Amino acid sequence: MAALASPIKAALGKTAFITGASQGIGRAIACRLARDGYDISIADIPPAKERVAEVVKEIESYGRKAISVTADVREPKQIYAAIDETISKLGPNLFISVANAGVTQVKPLLECTPEFMENEIRLNLLGLMNTHIAAAKQMVKQNSGGRIIGAGSIASYQNLGPYGATKFAVRGFTEAAAKEWAQYGIRVNAYAPGIVDTPMWDHIDRELARIENISVGAAKETRVKRDIKLGRIQQPEDVAKLVAFLVSEEGEYITGQTVKTCGGASL
Ligand SMILES: NC(=O)c1ccc[n+]([C@@H]2O[C@H](COP(=O)([O-])OP(=O)(O)OC[C@H]3O[C@@H](n4cnc5c(N)ncnc54)[C@H](O)[C@@H]3O)[C@@H](O)[C@H]2O)c1
């Protein structure tokens, strides 16, 4: 394992709330912020419970507090309840909120049903907006500023069906929230990864294999070779590094941005 970063003094005693952190990018962000010194609250859906328990254990091994709360981000009431539970268990110290949970389906537009599109919008967009607002309300109440981060994508810049439409909207909402909440000392940004080695991309790969009639693994391999200028697939930890920077003092003059971290895949 790589050497652990030392905790940042300013992070100690503060909480980061992260949705969809049982695996992939969310898990890497949760672990990185814990190593930086934050206590962590992970909000995820019931089927992810066992994986979340492992993340909680890993974070506790860094000497930080970690809790698991249940929330399907498609249900606003569950998001508000998850924030309330976080505050009641870890104290009124919410400093970071990461709306990471998201879903993608790969389908030609002519095969997209209303139900299919509604699910992506409820999860990727309404879920993010409700998470941001619920977290900001708590941060405003605490009156000590905060950092709000959302999951964008290179699809926030180059449209990829209904998924891309939700991620374009994430970019717009990030700007709007940053503008309104700067007065409270809250900075709002989003990360825009490319092809990250997570279960989500394994799913995309399987879907593309079916659509393009190629073998499983081929779609990912071809796109990594063709599109990623830095020559390797992105690891979830690469995204976590950007988040750690954006929430830190180093990022103090950055707000309203959807920052690409994609190894040049968008070039
Ligand atoms: N993997 C990539 O290449 C990539 C690229 C760009 C952007 N992103 C974005 O990053 C985010 C994380 O992606 P990932 O690849 O780690 O995904 P993933 O599918 O590997 O993990 C998603 C997590 O979200 C949770 N989740 C699913 N539905 C949920 C719901 N309704 N409520 C709460 N939690 C829910 C899952 O249990 C899981 O923990 C997503 O928003 C995704 O769109 C991913």
The ligand as an SDF file (V2000), in Angstrom:
LIG
                    3D

 44 48  0  0  0  0  0  0  0  0999 V2000
  -16.5390    5.4110  -13.8260 N   0  0  0  0  0  0  0  0  0  0  0  0
  -16.3630    6.3920  -14.6680 C   0  0  0  0  0  0  0  0  0  0  0  0
  -15.6320    6.2290  -15.6800 O   0  0  0  0  0  0  0  0  0  0  0  0
  -16.9910    7.7390  -14.4570 C   0  0  0  0  0  0  0  0  0  0  0  0
  -16.6540    8.7780  -15.3470 C   0  0  0  0  0  0  0  0  0  0  0  0
  -17.2320   10.0310  -15.1760 C   0  0  0  0  0  0  0  0  0  0  0  0
  -18.1170   10.2510  -14.1410 C   0  0  0  0  0  0  0  0  0  0  0  0
  -18.4360    9.2410  -13.2940 N   0  0  0  0  0  0  0  0  0  0  0  0
  -19.4150    9.5570  -12.2180 C   0  0  0  0  0  0  0  0  0  0  0  0
  -18.8260    9.3110  -10.9510 O   0  0  0  0  0  0  0  0  0  0  0  0
  -19.8260    8.8380  -10.0280 C   0  0  0  0  0  0  0  0  0  0  0  0
  -19.3580    7.5090   -9.4290 C   0  0  0  0  0  0  0  0  0  0  0  0
  -19.0990    6.5910  -10.4820 O   0  0  0  0  0  0  0  0  0  0  0  0
  -18.5230    5.1120  -10.2310 P   0  0  0  0  0  0  0  0  0  0  0  0
  -17.9180    4.7000  -11.4940 O   0  0  0  0  0  0  0  0  0  0  0  0
  -17.7420    5.0770   -8.9740 O   0  0  0  0  0  0  0  0  0  0  0  0
  -19.9200    4.3270  -10.0380 O   0  0  0  0  0  0  0  0  0  0  0  0
  -20.2280    2.8540   -9.4550 P   0  0  0  0  0  0  0  0  0  0  0  0
  -21.4140    2.3510  -10.2060 O   0  0  0  0  0  0  0  0  0  0  0  0
  -19.0100    2.0270   -9.4340 O   0  0  0  0  0  0  0  0  0  0  0  0
  -20.6760    3.1750   -7.9360 O   0  0  0  0  0  0  0  0  0  0  0  0
  -21.8720    3.8840   -7.7010 C   0  0  0  0  0  0  0  0  0  0  0  0
  -22.1830    3.9690   -6.2150 C   0  0  0  0  0  0  0  0  0  0  0  0
  -23.4420    4.6400   -6.0780 O   0  0  0  0  0  0  0  0  0  0  0  0
  -24.3210    3.8470   -5.2840 C   0  0  0  0  0  0  0  0  0  0  0  0
  -25.7030    4.0820   -5.7140 N   0  0  0  0  0  0  0  0  0  0  0  0
  -26.3320    3.5640   -6.8220 C   0  0  0  0  0  0  0  0  0  0  0  0
  -27.6010    3.9980   -6.8450 N   0  0  0  0  0  0  0  0  0  0  0  0
  -27.7770    4.7950   -5.7600 C   0  0  0  0  0  0  0  0  0  0  0  0
  -28.8820    5.5380   -5.2420 C   0  0  0  0  0  0  0  0  0  0  0  0
  -30.0850    5.5210   -5.8580 N   0  0  0  0  0  0  0  0  0  0  0  0
  -28.7140    6.2470   -4.1000 N   0  0  0  0  0  0  0  0  0  0  0  0
  -27.5120    6.2490   -3.4630 C   0  0  0  0  0  0  0  0  0  0  0  0
  -26.4380    5.5750   -3.9050 N   0  0  0  0  0  0  0  0  0  0  0  0
  -26.5750    4.8620   -5.0280 C   0  0  0  0  0  0  0  0  0  0  0  0
  -23.8580    2.4110   -5.5170 C   0  0  0  0  0  0  0  0  0  0  0  0
  -24.2820    1.5400   -4.4880 O   0  0  0  0  0  0  0  0  0  0  0  0
  -22.3420    2.6150   -5.5370 C   0  0  0  0  0  0  0  0  0  0  0  0
  -21.8270    2.7050   -4.2080 O   0  0  0  0  0  0  0  0  0  0  0  0
  -21.1220    8.7290  -10.8370 C   0  0  0  0  0  0  0  0  0  0  0  0
  -21.9070    9.8890  -10.6290 O   0  0  0  0  0  0  0  0  0  0  0  0
  -20.6390    8.6670  -12.2710 C   0  0  0  0  0  0  0  0  0  0  0  0
  -21.6040    9.1490  -13.1730 O   0  0  0  0  0  0  0  0  0  0  0  0
  -17.8990    7.9960  -13.4220 C   0  0  0  0  0  0  0  0  0  0  0  0
  1  2  1  0
  2  3  2  0
  2  4  1  0
  4  5  1  0
  4 44  2  0
  5  6  2  0
  6  7  1  0
  7  8  2  0
  8  9  1  0
  8 44  1  0
  9 10  1  0
  9 42  1  0
 10 11  1  0
 11 12  1  0
 11 40  1  0
 12 13  1  0
 13 14  1  0
 14 15  2  0
 14 16  1  0
 14 17  1  0
 17 18  1  0
 18 19  2  0
 18 20  1  0
 18 21  1  0
 21 22  1  0
 22 23  1  0
 23 24  1  0
 23 38  1  0
 24 25  1  0
 25 26  1  0
 25 36  1  0
 26 27  1  0
 26 35  1  0
 27 28  2  0
 28 29  1  0
 29 30  1  0
 29 35  2  0
 30 31  1  0
 30 32  2  0
 32 33  1  0
 33 34  2  0
 34 35  1  0
 36 37  1  0
 36 38  1  0
 38 39  1  0
 40 41  1  0
 40 42  1  0
 42 43  1  0
M  CHG  2   8   1  16  -1
M  END
$$$$
